Amino acid sequence: MKIVRFLKEQQTGYGIMEGKVVKALEGEPFDSLRMSGKEYRLDEVKLLAPCIPSKIVAIGLNYRSHALETNNPVSSTPIIFLKPPTSLIGPEETIILPPDSTRIDYECELAIVMKKKARFVSKDRALHFVLGYTCFNDVTARDHQRDDVQWTRGKGHDTFGPIGPCIETDMDTSNIALSTWVNGQMKQQGNTSDLIFPVPDIIEFVSGVMTLLPGDVIATGTPAGIGRIVSGDVVEIRIDPIGVLKNYVQKKEVFDA
């Protein structure tokens, strides 16, 4: 099942996407799925970021291939950092490149969307707290990340968290292909079988550090093949069976007055 969040006539709502149809829900999908009886064609609505998280937790260096390409050792525990909710954008929206960075990279990731409040959850019970999964692009100002001791600036710019287009509720995340395409050419490819810490282990670790709330997002890391995006690019994150997250790239030339 594919859950979407959408805009229709200045009103936002959640729905179930079935092919080219969106079946609207009553309220939010975290407690129960109650159909409103309203249906819209997909071309009648604008798809938004599929959830509104209180926080975005990201996992660094969580693919063996990515640790190898960056000459970093495999960590014995997950490396976590936060991206602010203001970094989030939805499908078909624009990634704005800050004027004070000279190197912006894409990073395709599988993201977890939480369904229930989770604190000190064991990995054996972890999936009971998950609503589903979505595509995520951990856009990174690589020079800012390199220059700073921690990664907040490099990872936290507005628009650096594209997410969507839907939340897929029915997935086995142990063997999922994911890729990045820039201007129609594949630039990055990986599989979740290469994860150092799989989804249940990630939830156990993160929920032992902080309380996860309904709608919170955990980005699980990126495989090898990270690379640069520039103004004018069209970048797509593709994960079956979720779909394609498409965004545009534009350089912000000057700071606002």
N, C-alpha and C positions, 0 to 999 in steps of 0.2 A: 504494500500500500504506500502511495506517495502523498504525503501531507505537504500542502503549500500554504503560504500566507500571501494574500493578494490585496490589491487596491481596485475598487470598483466604485465609480461615482463619488470619489473623495471619502469613501468608507473602507476601512481595512477589515479583513476577516481571515479565517482559516478555512481550508477546504481539502477535499480529497481529489487529486488529479487522476482522471481515468482517460487516457488518450488525449483527445482534444477538448475534454469537458472537465470543468471544475465543479464539484458538488459541495456547496457551502456547508460549514459546520456551525452549530450554535456554540458560542464561546470559544475557549481554547482547548487544544487537544490533549492536555496533560492529565486531566482527571478521567474523562471519558469522551467517546466520540458520539456526539449527538447531531444527526443530520437536520438541517433547517428546512429541507425540501426545496431550496433554491438551487438552480443550476445555471452555469454560465459557460459559454464557449471560451476556450483558452484565449482566443484573440480579442475577447471583450474585456479582459482583466490585465492588470500589470502585476507580474510576480515580484514579490519583495523578498528580502532576506527572510528565510522561513521560520525564524524565531527571534526573540528579543532577549538575549542573555544578560544576566547581571554581570557576567565575566566570561572572558574567553581564555581558557587555559591552554597553552601550547606545549608540546613536548619536543625538545631539541635533540638532534642527533639520534633518532630512534630507528633508523634503517642502517643495517650493517654497511650497505653500499655507500650511503651518504657519509658515514663516519670514515670510511676508507678514502673517499674522494677528497675529504677535507683534512686528512691526516690527523684525525682525532681518535683517541682510544675508545673502545666500547665501554660505556659507563655501566657500573654495577647497579645503579639506581636511576630512575627516570630523571632527566633534566627538565625542569618546568619553568616556564615564564608566563607572564600575562600580557595579553593585548587588550586595550580598552574597548568597551562597547562602541565608542565613537569611531573605531576603525572599520566597523561593519558596513558593507554595501551589498546589495542584492544583484541578481542576474541582470545583464544588459546595462549596468551602471558603469561609471568611469572611475578608474584608478587615477588619482591625481599625484603626479610625481613632484615632490618638494623641490624648490629651486636650489637648495643648498646641498643636494646630494648628487653625486656623479655616477652612482652605480645602484640601480634598483633591480632586484631579482624576483622571479616567480618561484614559488614552491608549492607544488600540488600536494594536497593532503586529504586523507579521509578524516572527517570530523564526526564526533559523537555528540548527539543532542540528548540531554538528560530529561527524563520524564518526571522523576520524583526527587524529593529532598534526600540527599545521600551524605552520610557522615560515618566514617569508619566502616565502610562496606567491604566485605571480603570478596575476593575475586570469584569465588564460587557462586555468590549471589549478585554479582555486579550487573549482569545483563537484565535483571528484573527492574533496574532503575533507569534503563535506557529507552527513550522513545524511538530513536532510529539514528540514521546516519546521513551525512550530506557531504557535498564537495566543499573544499576550503582552499583558498590561495593565501598562503602566509607570505604576503608581499613584504620584502625586506630591503631597506636601504643598507646595502652591504658595507659601505664606507662608514656610516654611522655606527653600525654594529661592531665593526673592527676598531673604531676609535674609542668607544666607550667600554667601561668595565662590565656593565650589564647591558641587556639588549632592548631596554624599553624604548629608547628613541628610534633605533633601527627598525623595530617591529611595530611601533605604536602610532605612526602617522595616520591621520584621517584617510579613509578609503583603503587602508592596507589589509583589510580583512574581508575580501569578497567571499560570499557564502551562498549556497543554493545548488540547483534551483528548487529542490524539494527535500523533504526528509523521508528517506526510504526506511520503512519499519521492518521489512522482512529481508534480512541479509545475514549471511555467514561471513564474518570479516576475516577469516583465517587465510583466504586465498582469493584476494580481489585485485584485479589489475587497475592501475591508475596512471594517468599520463597528462602532460601539458603540451598544448599545441599553440604555437605563435604564428599568426598569419597563415594558418592552414598547414603548417609543417610541425610534425611531432618533434619536440625538443627534450622531453623527459618521459621516462617510462619506468615503472616499478610494480611491485606486487607486495601486498600486505604479508605474504609469507616470509618476507625479509625483515619484518618488524623485530626489533630487539625485545621490546615489551609489548605484547599483544593487548587488545582492548580490555579484557577483564583485569589484567595486572595494572594497567594505567588507572582504571577507575579506583581500584583498591588503594593505590599509592596516593592519587590526588585527593580522594575523599578522606584519607588519613591526615592530610595537611589542612584542608579547608572544606567547608560545607558547600556541596554542590546543590544548586536550586533548579527547579523545573525551567527548562529552556536554556540552561547553561551549556556552553560549547567546549569540548575538548578536541583540539586539533592534534592528531596523533603522530605527526612528523612527516618528513619528506624523503623520498628516495634520492639516489644519485641522479645527476643531470641538471642541477640548478643552473640558471642562466639569466641573462640580462633582458629586460624589456625597456623599450624607449617609446617616446611620444609617437602616436600614430599606430602602434601595434594593437592587434586584437588577440587576446589571450583566452584560451579555453582550458578548463580543467575537466577531464573526462574520467568518470568512474562508472563502470557498469556494476549493478543495474540502476544506479541513481540517475545518471544522465549527464548533461553538459552544462557547466557553469561558464558563461561567456561574459567577458568584460572588455572594455576599451581602455586605452592608455593615453593620457594627456599630460603634458608638462605644464606645471604652474610656473609662469615666467617671473612673476613678481609677487611680493607679499601684499596682502590687502592693506590699505591705508588705515 
